[in-house]
Amino acid sequence: MSREIEEIGEDSKISTTISSKDAEINDVYVAVGKNDLYVVQWALAHAISPGFRVCLVHIFPTINYIPTPVGNLSRSQLSKEQVQVYINEESNRRKSLLEKYIRLCNDAKVPVDTMLVESNSPAKALLDLIPIVNITSLVIGTRPSRSTRLARKGQDIGEYVQKNAPEFCEVKVVGEVQNTKQIFNRSQPEITRNSDRNFLECICFSLKFY
């Protein structure tokens, strides 16, 4: 059983892309960025049991400006071909980034999927994603927030997600010493689902906030 990689444009609705029934009770979602090997290593060592699957979630910003020899230019100042070249380059960078995390899971013989989310608000994107795909277990590393509001409160993204996640989702925030800062043990809803999936599944969609 497999599913094609599907890329959704910025104007598409999330509900048309993925439903809450797609998540499984044995899925452990791991939010990953550029330097999160320790997060994946912790998840594989402490959050995974036989029969579990890892879903790597990578949130990347919307491309509004593109670097050029004369500085950063808006997309409207460049041709469609130039914009597409840069988009392809960024896509290849993301694939290279995720490959090292995927290799860790493969070496541990743990099934792994990937999910790409386009958003300029990582914390809000993760919180919005939890009920959409019914995430019951989420592992995230400590990282500073780009949000001025969160920075003023002294919170990083992991702490903010942990504090505001729904009750059915267990959020584990992992520091670089590979110890959790705090664990909320929350009851998980019972979901009966049979799956033989051990393929790489990548769903890319946009979250737009107004």
Secondary structure, 3 states (H helix, E strand, C coil): CCCCCEECCCCCCHHHCCCHHHCCCCEEEEECCCCCHHHHHHHHHHHCCCCCEEEEEEEECCCCEEEECCEEEEHHHCCHHHHHHHHHHHHHHHHHHHHHHHHHHHHCCCCEEEEEEECCCHHHHHHHHHHHHCCCEEEEECCCCCCHHHHHCCCCHHHHHHHHCCCCCEEEEECCCCCEEEECCCCCCCCCCCCCCCCCCEEEEECCCC
